[in-house]
Amino acid sequence: MDTNAFTGGVEPGGLWNQNDIRILLCYILCSVSGPVSSGSLSLIVPEKALANYFEVGDALAALLRQGNVRQDEEDLYTVTPAGREIAQSLDATLPLSVRDKALEAALRLMADSKARRENRVEMEEQETGLRVTCHISGGEMELMSISLYAPDKGQAKLIEQNFYRDPEGIYKLLLSALTGDKDYARSYFEEQGG
């Protein structure tokens, strides 16, 4: 196997070749229905152990230089028609396990992007910590907001991260607790497989 990429953090079956990493990025961008930040791409691919973090950044820069992806003023990336052609070659060149993980990563990116677009988190420094306010939106109107105390920035960031992971689930559980509708909470846990 031709390995011309740094392999730290890549599981067996992951990608070590720069060309394969570029194909993977194009595939993910094609699978996502909207623009994606470079930060999201640079984190989700290594999180799935598909490629090394630094190699993903290099591959994204190369795709941009070659005109296979576009970057807007907000540092969001979309795939160009040339990049779509590259993504179509995925079936012929990359292992099925990588394609499956890439699709899972793309779906996670879409969910994360939607959660961040429709909801927001505000952090306000207090005398003894931070107030973290999570706003849950139903699209055009705010459905609920909840403020929590965090003793430090690390815990505040953890709250933010977990909130964006499933704002809809948090809304369902809070609504269930506040209305006393235990069946609503039970249905949520059944949907989650727990």
Phi, psi and omega in degrees: 000134179281115180243108178240021179234156177292135190253001182303128178083008181257126180284160174305136184094350177283187186254132178240357183255130182303319180297319178295322179294321177296318178299316180301314180297318177298319179298314180296315180296326176291327184282340182268136186278009180202180180296151181231140178284152178297326178299318179296315179297318184291341179262319187291322181293311176294329179300324176276003180059033179275330181198162180286142181308312183291324179292326177296316178299316178296318181294321179296318178297319179295318178298322178294313179300323184275358178079019179271341173226158178244147177239131179264183184292344179263014180064035177254141185250142171226157181272144177268171175305322178296322177292327177296321177298320178298315181298325180294339178282355182304315183304327185272341189243332186255147180298151180303320181298323178291318179299317180296315179294324179295319179295318177299318178295319179297318179296322178294320177299317180297316180295318180295316180298316179296317180298319181286330179287322187265346183228168178209159178234134176242139177240128181236122180293134177245176180298324184240021181159217180226147170260122179252119180248121180257124180254124179253125185247149174258027183109273183262351179226148178283127180272323185196150168223148181221136179250136181232152175268135174233130183290336181210171183297324180299314179291324178298318178294323178296318177299314179301312181300313181290328176296312181293338179296324182202066180298326179295319178295320178297317178300313180300316182292319178294317178299318178298315180294319184284334179262348182078012181273088183291333178296326179297316177294318180300318180295325177297313181293327175295321177298325181280355180083020183236000000 
